[in-house]
Structure formats: C-alpha cells, structure tokens
C-alpha cells in the first residue's frame, strides 16, 4: 500500500471549521433568504424528500480532464496533510486542501464516503464540503439517516438552498457528485451575471442552474464582493471528520465551435 501525503499547512478562511448548534425545528436569528419564507440555516424549513438512488455514479475521467485524485496518487493538492492510499484521500484534522490548479467555469466529478459506524448528529460527526473556486460550497455529509437544517444537509448550497430531494446513501457506501459550475461575470467591479450551479447527487438532479447569492457564508446572507478572481482552486473542507474522497476530476468548460478558432 502506497501512501502519499500532500501539501503544506495553509489556512483557508472559507473552510473555517465551524459548528452551528442550530437544531431541526429551530428558527435561528439569521437573515431572511430572498424569495422564500425562510432564514439562513432555518431548522423549520421542510426536509427534502428522500429518494432511493442507485448509489455512486462512477465515471472515468475523459481525455481532457485534469485528474485530482485517480488510480495513482499525484501531487495535485496543497494545504494541510491529508493521506492518500490506493486512490482514496481521507480528511485529516488541521485544515482543508485545495487544488494547485485554478478553475472558472467547469465540470467537476467527485466521489466521497462517510466511514461506517460514525456517530453523527446535525453538523457533527460526518461533515465536509467541496468549494468551487474555494468560495461556493456544496455540502458533503451524512444525510441518509441524519437530519440537520436543510440548507446545511448533503447536497445543499450551504446557507442558500437545500437540495430538491435527498438521494443520500448510507454510511460506508460511496456516493458521487457531478457538478456544472458557471463562475460569475464582472464588469467594472459590478456583477453582471451571478454564479450558476447544477448538481447531480448519486445520479439524481438536486440543483438545476441554481443562481448563487454569492460566496458561502455561515449564519449570514451571502453576497458578491467587489473583486472576484476569474479562476481559483477547488477546495475540500476539514470539519474534523474523516470523510474519504476518490475519483475527482475536472474539465474546464469550452465554447461552442472552439476548434474553429485554432
């Protein structure tokens, strides 16, 4: 068994290891979300309907993808030291990791697993997340039996929108996300087109071109900053739980008829 350890310790503000303390059924004193009668991390919001899926949809990377975790370990990440063994990377306490490569509009595939036997309650025990551009979080966690505030459950756009349905698999089983992310467009410091995201969880559509309110925030309403990078790394969150990842690859989204310009 070959184990590769990656990176140097870096601190990522967006990946802060926070616990909410908000219970299901509780309405916290947080800002109201636009367009819905709920506040950020609203424990009174309806739980997404459970859907039994076929589990992880494992897709081999296409030829134009950048493989971040594959059959062989590679030095594609930086940040905290997370061990990689036989193509599986496990979250280690001490901070998150981020890809060395930066991305804007992209297609992301990843597979994850909450180890069997974890004691999970709310946001504790089985928590991680994937951040597009290091800023926009799709929640990773244990939502097969565990309940939490809906905009913090697995597949949620954290603090903004719960998944349409809940196709989560049990602990110990591999699961998958396929994500299409469109970065925001700016002109003279103003947002002319907000970020948009589509998410498929275990083969089930849970977000369809959902407009993002801005970069992820905790207990606060997201909004766009005056300055925003065109590209930035993909980050994985350390929330203190040994979530496992495998088969992560990314494709940059090209334009139609791109070959004509070459």
N, C-alpha and C positions, 0 to 999 in steps of 0.2 A: 504494500500500500504506500503510495507516494503522497506526501502532504506538502503543499506549498503554502507559505504564509505571505500575506500581501501587505505592502504599503508601510507608511509611517503614520503615527498618530496625528490626525488633523481634527479640528473642531468645525462642525458644520452647524450654524445656527438653526437652519431649517429642520435639522434632525434632532432637536432637543428631546431628551428622554424625559417626557412629562407624563404624569398620571392625572386624570381629570377628576376622579371622585364623584362624577355625576352618575346617578343610578337610573335604571329604567323606571319610567313613571314620574321622574323628577323634571320640572321645568326650571332650568337654571337662569340666573340673572345675566344673560348674554344677549348680544344684539339680535334683532329680528332679521331673518333672511328675506331678501326681496322675492316677491311673487308667491310666497307660501305663508301660511299662518303659523310658522314655527320659528324658533330662535336657534342660534348656533348650538350644537350638541344637545338638542331638545330630546329629553328622555320620554316625553309624551307623544312624540311622533310615532306613527304606526310602524311596526316592524315589517320589513319586506317579506313578502310571501315566499315560503320555502319551495324550491323546485329541485327535484331529484335529477341530477345530471349524470353523465357517464364518467365523471371524474376528469382528470387532466387530459387535455388535448396536446399530445407531444408532437411537435413539428420540428423536423430537422432544418437547420439554417439554410436558406438559399445561398447561391454563389456570391451575391453582392452584399451579404450581411456581415457585420462585424460581430464575431462571437466573443462575448464577455465571459461566459462560463460554458465550456463544452466538454467533450470526452477527455481532453487533456487540459491540465491546469495551465494557465497562462497569466502573465503579469499585466492584466488589463485594468486593474483596480488600484486605487491608492486610498490612504486613510488609515483607519485602525487595522490591527492584525486579525483578520478572520481566516481560519484554516480552510483549506480546500483539500478534499480527499476523494479520489476516484470521481471527479467531476461534480462533487457536491460541496458547496460552500456553506458554512454554518456561522450564524451571527455570534460574535464574541463581545462580551461587555467591554466598554471603553470608548465607544463611538462608532459612527457609521462609516461606510465606504462609498467611494464614488468612482465612476469610470474615468480613466485617463483621457478618453476621447470625449468630445463635446458634440451635442446634437441639438437641432431645432426640430423642424417637422420630421417625425419618424414613426416607424412601425417597430414595436417592441414585443418580443415574446419572452416570457419567463415562467418557470415552474418553481413551486415552493411547497414546503411541507411543515406542518406543526407536528413535532415529535409526539408519538403516542404517550399517553399517561400524564400529560401536563395538567396541572390544576389551574384552571382558567376561570376568572370571574371579571366580567366587564372588560376593561382595558388591560388587565393584568394577567400574565401567565402565558400568553400566546400572541404577542404583538410585534409587528414590524411594519414596514411600508416601503413603497417604491416611489421615488420623487423624480418626475420628468423635469429636466433642466435643474435638478436639485431644488425645485421650488413648488411643484404641484404634486401633492401626494394622493396616490391610490392606496387605501388601507389594506394591509396584509394581516390576517389574524385567524382566530378560531371562531367561526360563526355557525358551525354546524349545530351545536347544542347551546353555545354561549350567547347571551344577549347583552347588548350594550346600547348606547344611544345610536340611532340608525345612521347618522352621518359620520359615525366612527366605527362601523362594522366593516367586515371584509368586503372589498369591492367598492366602498364608499369613496367619493371625492371628499377627503377629510374636511369636516367643518362646513361643507357646502351642500352635498346631495348624497342621500343613500342610494344604493343600487336599486334598480327597478324591482328585481327579485333576488332571492338568496339561494344560489346553487352550490353553496359550500359543501365540501366533503368532510368526513370525519378526520379526527386526529390520526396521524400515521399514514395517511394517504396523500399522494402527490396531487397537486392542483395546478391550474395554469391560468395565466392572464395573457390575452392578446390585446394590445393597446395601439390605437392610432392617435397620435398627438399632433396637433397643429399649433405652433407657437403663436403668441400674439404679435401683431404688427404695430409698429410705432411710426409716427411722423412728427418731428419737432417736439419730442417729449410727450406726445399725446397718443393714447391708444386708439387706433383706427379700426382694428379688428382684434377682439379678445381671443384668448386661447380657447381651443375646442378639443374635446376628447371623446373617443369611442372606446369602450372597454367590453371585452368578451371574457367571461369567467367560466372556466370549465366547459367551453363551447356554448355558453348561454349569454346573449346580449344583455348587459346590465346598464350601460350608458350608450346613447346614440347621439353623437355630435353635440354633446352637452357643453354649453358655454360656461367657462370658468370665471368666477368673480375676481380672481387674482391669485397670487401665490398663497399657499396654505398658511393658515394661522390657527392658533389654539385659543379657544374661548373668545375669539374676536372675529369681526367681519372682514373677509378677505377684500383686498383692493390692489390695484396695479400701482407699482412705483413709477416715479418719473423716469428712471433709467432702467433698461432691461437688456440683457445680452441677447444677441441673435442666436447663439448656441451656448449650451452649458452641459456639464456632465449629468449622467443619470446617477442617482444616489439611492442607497439602501439603508434603512434605518435600524439602529440598535436601540431597542426599547427594553433591553435587559433579558430577553428571552431567546433561546437557541433555535430560532427558525432556520430552516435549511432551504437553500436555493440551488437550482441546476438549470442547464439548458437555457441560458439567457443570451439572446442575440438581438441586434438592432439593425434596421435598414433605414437609411435616410430616404425621405420621400422625394423623388424626382418630379420633373414636369412632364406633361404630355409632349410627345414628339421631341424629346430631348436629344435623340440621336441625330436629328436634322441639323442641330447647331454644332455638331462635332466635325 
